[in-house]
Amino acid sequence: MIRKGDVIENPVTGERLRFLETSSETNGESVLVEVAVQANGFVAAAHLHPNQTERFEIESGVVAFKLDGKELVARVGDTVIVPAGISHKFWNPGDTEATFVVEVKPALQFERLIETMFGLAADGKTNRKGMPNPLRLAVIANAHFEDVRLPFPPAWVQKAGLAMGAPLGRLLGYEAQYDGGADEAALAL
């Protein structure tokens, strides 16, 4: 469970997050996170949040965004708002670390999702883009369908695929939340 002040890192994507305000402190209204992104670091994949808005305030460096197919570069002092339902991704095109504070509203299960994805990456259980294998991802994506989705294909197609992939992934022992190796015992059988 994420607490105020916790720091988690994703060695694959080059992101480090420090939680400034958590869901439990805001009664689920928001999560406030300071994010540091190494040079050439990136978010794992283009995605959208069907029910959440994100507000990015750039503190240092340069952060490039692709929002709904349009690229923009944000610098110190800039604010980028990503409304619910808008496809987006970000990366650090600079030569030095970039930092920003992001507020996610409402919180929903954002912390649990990030904790799971970063834990998998830290334990070497993702590809070079920071994504776990398809069946593990199906279990996670199915559990977090109200938090995050791919921009394409349409939501109903994604849900149909997850309806098939998630049960198979669970049969193989994958869980929606990753606790750092706890689910590996089931896979070793």
MARBA-3410 file (N, C-alpha, C, O; in Angstrom, 1 decimal):
189
0.8,-1.2,0.0,0.0,0.0,0.0,0.9,1.2,0.0,1.8,1.4,0.8 ~ 0.6,2.1,-0.9,1.4,3.4,-1.1,1.0,4.3,0.1,-0.1,4.5,0.5 ~ 2.1,5.0,0.6,1.9,6.0,1.7,2.6,7.3,1.3,3.5,7.3,0.4 ~ 2.2,8.4,1.9,2.8,9.7,1.6,4.3,9.5,1.9,4.7,9.0,2.9 ~ 5.1,10.0,0.9,6.6,10.0,1.1,7.2,8.8,0.4,8.4,8.8,0.2
6.4,7.7,0.1,7.0,6.5,-0.5,7.6,6.9,-1.9,7.1,7.8,-2.6 ~ 8.7,6.2,-2.2,9.4,6.4,-3.5,9.4,5.1,-4.2,9.9,4.1,-3.6 ~ 9.0,5.0,-5.4,9.1,3.8,-6.2,9.8,4.1,-7.6,9.6,5.2,-8.1 ~ 10.5,3.2,-8.1,11.2,3.4,-9.3,10.9,2.3,-10.4,10.6,1.2,-10.0 ~ 11.0,2.7,-11.6,10.8,1.8,-12.7,12.1,1.8,-13.5,12.4,2.8,-14.2
13.0,0.8,-13.3,14.3,0.8,-14.0,14.2,0.7,-15.5,15.2,1.0,-16.2 ~ 13.1,0.2,-16.0,13.0,0.0,-17.4,12.6,1.3,-18.1,13.2,1.6,-19.2 ~ 11.7,2.0,-17.6,11.2,3.3,-18.2,12.0,4.5,-17.7,11.9,5.6,-18.3 ~ 12.8,4.4,-16.6,13.5,5.5,-16.1,12.7,6.5,-15.3,13.1,7.7,-15.3 ~ 11.6,6.0,-14.7,10.7,6.9,-13.9,11.0,6.6,-12.4,11.2,5.5,-12.0
10.9,7.7,-11.6,11.0,7.6,-10.2,9.8,8.5,-9.6,9.7,9.6,-10.0 ~ 9.0,7.9,-8.8,7.8,8.6,-8.3,8.0,8.7,-6.7,8.3,7.8,-6.0 ~ 7.7,9.9,-6.3,7.6,10.2,-4.8,6.1,10.7,-4.6,5.7,11.7,-5.1 ~ 5.4,10.0,-3.7,4.0,10.3,-3.4,3.9,11.4,-2.4,4.4,11.3,-1.3 ~ 3.3,12.5,-2.9,3.2,13.7,-2.0,1.8,13.7,-1.3,1.8,14.1,-0.1
0.8,13.2,-1.9,-0.5,13.0,-1.3,-1.1,11.8,-1.9,-1.1,11.6,-3.1 ~ -1.6,10.9,-1.0,-2.2,9.7,-1.5,-3.7,9.7,-1.5,-4.3,10.6,-0.9 ~ -4.3,8.7,-2.1,-5.7,8.5,-2.1,-6.3,8.5,-0.7,-7.4,9.1,-0.5 ~ -5.7,7.8,0.2,-6.2,7.7,1.6,-6.2,9.1,2.3,-7.1,9.3,3.1 ~ -5.3,10.0,1.9,-5.3,11.3,2.5,-6.3,12.3,1.9,-6.7,13.2,2.6
-6.7,12.0,0.7,-7.6,12.9,0.0,-9.0,12.3,-0.1,-9.9,12.8,-0.8 ~ -9.3,11.2,0.6,-10.6,10.5,0.5,-10.9,10.1,-0.9,-12.1,10.1,-1.4 ~ -9.9,9.7,-1.6,-10.0,9.2,-3.0,-10.2,10.3,-4.0,-10.4,10.0,-5.2 ~ -10.1,11.6,-3.6,-10.3,12.7,-4.6,-9.2,12.8,-5.6,-9.4,13.2,-6.7 ~ -7.9,12.6,-5.1,-6.8,12.7,-6.0,-5.5,12.0,-5.4,-5.5,11.6,-4.3
-4.5,11.9,-6.3,-3.2,11.5,-5.9,-2.3,12.6,-6.5,-2.4,13.0,-7.6 ~ -1.3,13.0,-5.7,-0.3,14.0,-6.1,1.1,13.3,-6.0,1.5,12.8,-4.9 ~ 1.8,13.3,-7.1,3.0,12.6,-7.2,4.1,13.5,-7.9,3.8,14.2,-8.9 ~ 5.3,13.5,-7.3,6.4,14.1,-8.0,7.1,13.0,-8.8,7.5,12.0,-8.3 ~ 7.3,13.3,-10.1,7.9,12.3,-11.0,9.2,12.8,-11.5,9.3,14.0,-12.0
10.2,12.0,-11.5,11.5,12.3,-12.1,11.7,11.3,-13.2,11.5,10.1,-13.1 ~ 12.0,11.8,-14.4,12.2,10.9,-15.6,13.6,11.1,-16.1,14.0,12.3,-16.4 ~ 14.4,10.1,-16.1,15.8,10.1,-16.6,15.8,10.6,-18.1,14.8,10.5,-18.8 ~ 16.9,11.1,-18.5,17.1,11.4,-20.0,16.7,10.1,-20.8,17.2,9.0,-20.4 ~ 15.9,10.3,-21.8,15.4,9.2,-22.6,14.4,8.3,-21.9,14.1,7.2,-22.4
14.0,8.7,-20.7,13.0,7.9,-20.0,11.6,8.2,-20.6,11.4,9.1,-21.3 ~ 10.6,7.3,-20.3,9.3,7.4,-20.9,8.3,6.6,-20.1,8.6,5.8,-19.2 ~ 7.0,7.0,-20.3,5.9,6.2,-19.8,5.8,5.0,-20.6,6.0,5.0,-21.8 ~ 5.4,3.8,-20.0,5.4,2.5,-20.7,4.7,2.5,-22.1,5.2,1.9,-23.0 ~ 3.5,3.1,-22.2,2.7,3.0,-23.4,1.8,4.2,-23.5,1.4,4.8,-22.5
1.4,4.5,-24.7,0.3,5.5,-24.9,-1.0,4.8,-24.2,-1.2,3.6,-24.4 ~ -1.7,5.7,-23.6,-2.9,5.2,-22.8,-3.9,6.3,-22.6,-3.6,7.5,-23.0 ~ -5.0,6.0,-22.1,-6.0,7.0,-21.7,-6.6,6.6,-20.4,-6.7,5.4,-20.0 ~ -7.1,7.5,-19.6,-7.8,7.3,-18.4,-9.3,7.7,-18.7,-9.6,8.9,-18.8 ~ -10.2,6.7,-18.7,-11.6,7.0,-19.1,-12.3,7.9,-18.0,-13.2,8.6,-18.4
-11.8,7.9,-16.8,-12.5,8.6,-15.7,-11.6,9.6,-14.9,-12.1,10.1,-13.9 ~ -10.4,9.8,-15.4,-9.5,10.6,-14.6,-8.9,11.7,-15.4,-8.6,11.5,-16.6 ~ -8.6,12.8,-14.8,-7.9,14.0,-15.4,-6.5,14.0,-14.8,-6.4,13.8,-13.6 ~ -5.5,14.3,-15.6,-4.1,14.5,-15.1,-3.7,15.9,-15.3,-3.9,16.5,-16.4 ~ -3.0,16.5,-14.4,-2.5,17.8,-14.5,-1.0,17.7,-14.2,-0.6,17.4,-13.1
-0.1,18.0,-15.2,1.3,17.9,-15.1,1.9,19.4,-15.0,1.6,20.2,-15.8 ~ 2.7,19.6,-13.9,3.4,20.9,-13.8,4.9,20.6,-13.8,5.4,20.0,-13.0 ~ 5.5,21.1,-14.9,6.9,20.9,-15.1,7.8,21.7,-14.1,7.7,22.9,-14.1 ~ 8.7,21.0,-13.4,9.5,21.6,-12.4,11.0,21.8,-12.9,11.6,22.8,-12.6 ~ 11.5,20.8,-13.7,12.8,21.0,-14.3,12.9,20.1,-15.6,12.2,19.2,-15.8
13.8,20.5,-16.4,14.1,19.8,-17.7,13.0,20.0,-18.7,12.3,21.0,-18.7 ~ 12.9,19.1,-19.6,12.0,19.2,-20.7,11.2,17.8,-20.8,11.8,16.8,-20.7 ~ 9.9,17.9,-21.0,9.1,16.7,-21.1,8.2,16.9,-22.4,7.5,17.8,-22.6 ~ 8.4,15.9,-23.2,7.6,15.8,-24.5,6.3,15.0,-24.2,6.4,14.0,-23.5 ~ 5.2,15.5,-24.8,3.9,14.8,-24.7,3.4,14.5,-26.1,3.6,15.3,-27.0
2.6,13.4,-26.2,1.8,13.2,-27.4,0.4,13.1,-26.8,0.1,12.2,-26.1 ~ -0.4,14.1,-27.1,-1.8,14.2,-26.6,-2.8,14.1,-27.8,-2.8,15.0,-28.7 ~ -3.5,13.1,-27.8,-4.5,12.9,-28.9,-3.9,13.0,-30.2,-4.5,13.6,-31.1 ~ -2.7,12.5,-30.4,-2.0,12.5,-31.7,-1.1,13.7,-32.0,-0.4,13.8,-33.0 ~ -1.2,14.7,-31.1,-0.4,16.0,-31.3,0.7,16.0,-30.3,0.5,15.8,-29.1
1.9,16.3,-30.8,3.1,16.4,-29.9,3.3,17.9,-29.4,3.0,18.8,-30.1 ~ 3.7,18.0,-28.2,4.1,19.2,-27.6,5.2,19.0,-26.6,5.4,18.0,-26.1 ~ 6.0,20.1,-26.4,7.1,20.0,-25.5,6.8,21.0,-24.4,6.5,22.2,-24.6 ~ 6.9,20.5,-23.2,6.7,21.4,-22.0,8.0,21.6,-21.3,8.8,20.7,-21.1 ~ 8.1,22.9,-20.8,9.4,23.3,-20.1,9.0,23.8,-18.7,7.8,23.8,-18.3
10.0,24.1,-17.9,9.9,24.6,-16.6,8.8,25.7,-16.5,8.8,26.6,-17.3 ~ 7.8,25.5,-15.6,6.7,26.4,-15.4,5.5,26.1,-16.2,4.4,26.7,-16.0 ~ 5.6,25.2,-17.2,4.5,24.9,-18.1,3.5,23.9,-17.3,4.0,23.1,-16.5 ~ 2.3,24.0,-17.6,1.3,23.1,-17.1,0.6,22.4,-18.3,0.2,23.1,-19.2 ~ 0.5,21.1,-18.2,-0.2,20.3,-19.3,-1.4,19.6,-18.6,-1.2,18.8,-17.6
-2.6,19.8,-19.1,-3.7,19.1,-18.6,-4.2,18.1,-19.6,-4.4,18.4,-20.8 ~ -4.4,16.8,-19.1,-4.9,15.7,-19.9,-6.3,15.4,-19.4,-6.4,14.7,-18.4 ~ -7.4,15.8,-20.1,-8.7,15.4,-19.7,-9.0,13.9,-19.8,-8.3,13.2,-20.5 ~ -9.9,13.4,-19.0,-10.3,12.0,-19.1,-10.7,11.7,-20.6,-11.3,12.5,-21.3 ~ -10.3,10.5,-21.0,-10.6,10.0,-22.3,-9.6,10.4,-23.4,-9.8,10.0,-24.5
-8.6,11.2,-23.1,-7.6,11.6,-24.1,-6.4,10.7,-24.1,-5.8,10.5,-23.0 ~ -6.0,10.2,-25.2,-4.8,9.4,-25.4,-3.6,10.3,-25.1,-3.5,11.4,-25.6 ~ -2.6,9.7,-24.4,-1.4,10.4,-24.1,-0.3,9.5,-23.8,-0.5,8.4,-23.4 ~ 0.9,10.1,-23.9,2.1,9.5,-23.4,3.1,10.6,-23.2,2.9,11.7,-23.8 ~ 4.2,10.3,-22.5,5.2,11.3,-22.3,6.6,10.7,-22.3,6.7,9.5,-22.1
7.6,11.5,-22.5,9.0,11.1,-22.5,9.9,12.3,-22.3,9.5,13.4,-22.5 ~ 11.1,12.0,-21.9,12.1,13.0,-21.6,13.1,13.0,-22.8,13.9,12.1,-23.0 ~ 13.0,14.0,-23.7,13.9,14.1,-24.8,15.2,14.8,-24.5,16.1,14.9,-25.4 ~ 15.3,15.3,-23.3,16.5,16.0,-22.9,17.7,15.2,-22.5,17.6,14.0,-22.6 ~ 18.8,15.9,-22.2,20.0,15.2,-21.8,20.2,15.1,-20.3,21.1,14.4,-19.8
19.2,15.7,-19.5,19.3,15.6,-18.1,17.9,15.2,-17.6,16.9,15.2,-18.3 ~ 17.9,14.8,-16.3,16.6,14.4,-15.7,15.6,15.5,-15.7,15.9,16.7,-15.6 ~ 14.4,15.1,-15.9,13.2,16.1,-15.9,12.3,15.7,-14.7,12.2,14.6,-14.4 ~ 11.7,16.7,-14.1,10.8,16.5,-13.0,9.5,17.2,-13.2,9.5,18.3,-13.8 ~ 8.5,16.6,-12.8,7.2,17.3,-12.8,6.3,16.8,-11.6,6.6,15.7,-11.1
5.3,17.5,-11.3,4.3,17.1,-10.3,3.1,16.8,-11.1,2.6,17.6,-11.9 ~ 2.5,15.6,-10.9,1.2,15.3,-11.5,0.2,15.0,-10.5,0.4,14.3,-9.5 ~ -1.0,15.6,-10.8,-2.2,15.3,-9.9,-3.1,14.5,-10.8,-3.5,14.9,-11.9 ~ -3.6,13.4,-10.2,-4.5,12.5,-10.9,-5.8,12.6,-10.1,-5.9,12.4,-8.9 ~ -6.9,13.0,-10.8,-8.3,13.2,-10.2,-9.3,12.4,-11.0,-9.4,12.6,-12.2
-10.2,11.7,-10.3,-10.1,11.1,-8.9,-9.0,10.1,-8.9,-8.5,9.6,-9.9 ~ -8.7,9.6,-7.7,-7.6,8.7,-7.5,-7.9,7.3,-8.1,-7.0,6.7,-8.7 ~ -9.1,6.8,-7.9,-9.5,5.5,-8.2,-8.4,4.5,-7.8,-8.0,4.5,-6.6 ~ -7.9,3.6,-8.6,-6.9,2.6,-8.2,-5.5,2.9,-8.8,-4.7,2.0,-9.1 ~ -5.3,4.2,-9.1,-4.0,4.6,-9.7,-2.8,4.1,-9.0,-1.9,3.6,-9.6
-2.8,4.3,-7.6,-1.6,3.9,-6.8,-1.4,2.4,-7.0,-0.2,1.9,-7.2 ~ -2.4,1.6,-6.9,-2.2,0.1,-7.0,-1.7,-0.3,-8.4,-0.8,-1.2,-8.5 ~ -2.2,0.3,-9.4,-1.7,0.0,-10.8,-0.3,0.4,-10.9,0.5,-0.4,-11.4 ~ 0.1,1.6,-10.5,1.5,2.0,-10.6,2.4,1.1,-9.8,3.5,0.7,-10.2 ~ 2.0,0.8,-8.6,2.8,-0.1,-7.7,3.0,-1.5,-8.4,4.1,-2.0,-8.3
2.0,-2.0,-9.0,2.1,-3.3,-9.7,3.1,-3.2,-10.9,4.0,-4.0,-11.0 ~ 2.9,-2.2,-11.7,3.7,-2.1,-13.0,5.1,-1.8,-12.6,6.0,-2.4,-13.3 ~ 5.4,-1.0,-11.7,6.8,-0.6,-11.3,7.4,-1.8,-10.6,8.6,-2.1,-10.8 ~ 6.7,-2.6,-9.8,7.2,-3.8,-9.1,7.6,-4.8,-10.2,8.6,-5.5,-10.0 ~ 6.8,-5.1,-11.2,7.1,-6.0,-12.2,8.4,-5.6,-12.9,9.2,-6.5,-13.2
8.5,-4.3,-13.3,9.7,-3.9,-14.0,10.9,-4.0,-13.1,12.0,-4.5,-13.6 ~ 10.8,-3.7,-11.8,12.0,-3.8,-10.9,12.4,-5.2,-10.8,13.6,-5.5,-10.5 ~ 11.5,-6.2,-10.9,11.8,-7.6,-10.8,12.1,-8.3,-12.1,12.2,-9.5,-12.2 ~ 12.3,-7.5,-13.2,12.6,-8.0,-14.5,11.5,-8.8,-15.2,11.8,-9.7,-16.0 ~ 10.3,-8.4,-14.9,9.2,-9.2,-15.4,8.4,-8.4,-16.5,7.2,-8.6,-16.7
9.1,-7.5,-17.2,8.5,-6.7,-18.3,9.5,-6.7,-19.5,10.6,-7.1,-19.3 ~ 8.9,-6.3,-20.6,9.8,-6.2,-21.8,10.6,-4.9,-21.7,10.4,-4.2,-20.8 ~ 11.3,-4.6,-22.8,12.1,-3.3,-22.8,11.3,-2.1,-22.8,11.8,-1.0,-22.6 ~ 10.0,-2.2,-23.1,9.1,-1.1,-23.1,8.3,-1.0,-21.7,7.5,0.0,-21.5 ~ 8.6,-1.9,-20.8,8.0,-1.8,-19.5,6.7,-2.5,-19.4,5.9,-2.3,-18.4
6.3,-3.4,-20.3,5.1,-4.1,-20.3,5.3,-5.6,-20.0,6.2,-6.2,-20.5 ~ 4.4,-6.1,-19.1,4.5,-7.6,-18.8,4.0,-8.4,-19.9,3.5,-7.9,-20.9 ~ 4.1,-9.8,-19.8,3.7,-10.6,-20.9,2.1,-10.5,-21.1,1.5,-10.0,-20.1 ~ 1.6,-10.8,-22.2,0.2,-10.5,-22.6,-0.8,-11.1,-21.6,-1.8,-10.4,-21.3 ~ -0.6,-12.3,-21.1,-1.6,-12.9,-20.2,-1.6,-12.2,-18.8,-2.6,-12.0,-18.2
-0.4,-11.9,-18.3,-0.3,-11.1,-17.1,-0.9,-9.7,-17.2,-1.6,-9.3,-16.4 ~ -0.6,-9.1,-18.4,-1.2,-7.8,-18.7,-2.7,-7.8,-18.8,-3.3,-6.9,-18.3 ~ -3.2,-8.9,-19.3,-4.7,-9.1,-19.4,-5.3,-9.1,-18.0,-6.4,-8.4,-17.8 ~ -4.7,-9.8,-17.1,-5.3,-9.8,-15.7,-5.2,-8.4,-15.1,-6.2,-8.0,-14.5 ~ -4.1,-7.7,-15.3,-3.9,-6.4,-14.7,-4.9,-5.4,-15.4,-5.6,-4.6,-14.7
-4.9,-5.4,-16.7,-5.8,-4.5,-17.4,-7.2,-4.7,-17.2,-8.0,-3.7,-17.1 ~ -7.7,-5.9,-17.0,-9.1,-6.2,-16.7,-9.5,-5.6,-15.4,-10.5,-5.1,-15.2 ~ -8.6,-5.8,-14.4,-8.8,-5.3,-13.0,-8.8,-3.7,-13.0,-9.5,-3.1,-12.1 ~ -8.1,-3.1,-13.9,-7.9,-1.6,-13.9,-8.6,-1.0,-15.1,-8.2,0.1,-15.6 ~ -9.6,-1.6,-15.7,-10.3,-1.1,-16.9,-10.9,0.3,-16.7,-11.0,1.0,-17.7
-11.3,0.6,-15.5,-11.8,2.0,-15.2,-10.7,3.0,-14.9,-11.0,4.2,-14.9 ~ -9.5,2.5,-14.8,-8.4,3.4,-14.5,-7.6,3.7,-15.8,-7.2,4.9,-16.0 ~ -7.4,2.7,-16.6,-6.5,2.9,-17.8,-6.9,2.0,-18.9,-7.3,0.8,-18.7 ~ -6.7,2.5,-20.1,-7.0,1.7,-21.3,-6.0,2.1,-22.4,-5.4,3.1,-22.4 ~ -6.0,1.2,-23.4,-5.2,1.6,-24.6,-6.1,2.6,-25.5,-7.3,2.5,-25.4
-5.4,3.4,-26.3,-6.2,4.3,-27.1,-6.9,3.6,-28.3,-7.9,4.1,-28.8 ~ -6.4,2.4,-28.6,-7.0,1.6,-29.7,-6.7,0.2,-29.4,-5.6,-0.1,-28.9 ~ -7.6,-0.7,-29.7,-8.9,-0.6,-30.4,-9.9,-0.1,-29.5,-9.6,0.2,-28.3 ~ -11.2,0.0,-29.9,-12.3,0.6,-29.1,-12.4,-0.2,-27.8,-12.0,-1.4,-27.7 ~ -12.9,0.5,-26.8,-13.0,-0.1,-25.4,-13.8,-1.5,-25.5,-13.4,-2.4,-24.8
-14.8,-1.6,-26.2,-15.6,-2.9,-26.2,-14.7,-4.0,-26.8,-14.9,-5.2,-26.3 ~ -13.8,-3.7,-27.7,-13.0,-4.8,-28.3,-11.9,-5.2,-27.2,-11.6,-6.3,-27.1 ~ -11.4,-4.1,-26.5,-10.4,-4.4,-25.5,-11.1,-5.3,-24.4,-10.5,-6.3,-23.9 ~ -12.3,-4.9,-24.0,-13.0,-5.7,-22.9,-13.2,-7.1,-23.4,-13.1,-8.0,-22.5 ~ -13.6,-7.3,-24.6,-13.8,-8.7,-25.1,-12.6,-9.5,-25.1,-12.6,-10.7,-24.7
-11.4,-8.9,-25.5,-10.2,-9.6,-25.4,-9.8,-9.9,-24.0,-9.2,-11.0,-23.7 ~ -10.0,-9.0,-23.1,-9.7,-9.2,-21.7,-10.5,-10.3,-21.0,-10.1,-11.0,-20.2 ~ -11.8,-10.4,-21.5,-12.7,-11.4,-21.0,-12.2,-12.8,-21.3,-12.5,-13.7,-20.6 ~ -11.4,-12.9,-22.4,-10.8,-14.2,-22.7,-9.4,-14.4,-22.1,-9.1,-15.4,-21.5 ~ -8.6,-13.3,-22.1,-7.2,-13.4,-21.7,-7.1,-13.4,-20.2,-6.2,-14.1,-19.6
-7.9,-12.6,-19.5,-7.7,-12.5,-18.0,-8.0,-13.9,-17.3,-7.2,-14.2,-16.4 ~ -9.0,-14.6,-17.6,-9.2,-15.9,-16.9,-8.1,-16.9,-17.2,-7.7,-17.6,-16.3 ~ -7.5,-16.9,-18.4,-6.4,-17.7,-18.7,-5.2,-17.3,-17.9,-4.5,-18.2,-17.4 ~ -5.0,-16.0,-17.8,-3.8,-15.5,-17.0,-4.0,-15.9,-15.6,-3.0,-16.3,-14.9 ~ -5.2,-15.8,-15.0,-5.4,-16.2,-13.6,-5.2,-17.7,-13.4,-4.7,-18.1,-12.4
-5.6,-18.5,-14.4,-5.3,-19.9,-14.4,-3.8,-20.2,-14.3,-3.4,-21.2,-13.6 ~ -3.0,-19.4,-14.9,-1.6,-19.6,-14.9,-1.0,-19.0,-13.6,0.2,-19.1,-13.4 ~ -1.8,-18.4,-12.7,-1.3,-17.9,-11.5,-1.0,-16.4,-11.4,-0.6,-15.9,-10.3 ~ -1.3,-15.7,-12.4,-1.1,-14.2,-12.4,-2.2,-13.5,-11.7,-3.4,-14.0,-11.7 ~ -1.9,-12.5,-10.9,-2.9,-11.7,-10.2,-2.8,-10.3,-10.6,-1.9,-9.8,-11.2
-3.9,-9.6,-10.3,-4.0,-8.2,-10.7,-3.1,-7.3,-10.0,-2.7,-6.2,-10.5 ~ -2.6,-7.7,-8.8,-1.7,-6.9,-8.0,-0.4,-7.7,-7.9,-0.5,-8.9,-7.6 ~ 0.7,-7.1,-8.1,2.0,-7.8,-8.0,2.7,-7.4,-6.7,2.8,-6.3,-6.4 ~ 3.0,-8.5,-5.9,3.6,-8.3,-4.6,5.1,-8.7,-4.5,5.6,-9.0,-3.5 ~ 5.8,-8.6,-5.7,7.2,-8.9,-5.7,7.6,-10.4,-5.5,8.3,-10.7,-4.6
7.0,-11.2,-6.3,7.4,-12.6,-6.3,6.4,-13.5,-5.6,6.6,-14.8,-5.7 ~ 5.4,-13.0,-4.9,4.5,-13.9,-4.3,3.7,-14.8,-5.2,3.3,-15.9,-4.8 ~ 3.5,-14.3,-6.5,2.7,-15.1,-7.4,3.6,-16.1,-8.1,3.1,-17.0,-8.9 ~ 4.9,-16.1,-8.0,5.8,-16.9,-8.7,5.8,-18.4,-8.2,6.1,-19.3,-9.0 ~ 5.4,-18.6,-7.0,5.3,-19.9,-6.4,4.2,-20.7,-7.2,4.4,-21.9,-7.5
3.1,-20.1,-7.6,2.1,-20.8,-8.3,2.6,-21.1,-9.7,2.2,-22.2,-10.3 ~ 3.4,-20.3,-10.3,3.9,-20.6,-11.7,5.0,-21.6,-11.7,5.3,-22.2,-12.7 ~ 5.6,-21.9,-10.5,6.7,-22.9,-10.5,6.1,-24.3,-10.4,6.9,-25.3,-10.6 ~ 4.8,-24.5,-10.2,4.2,-25.8,-10.1,4.3,-26.6,-11.4,3.8,-27.7,-11.4
END
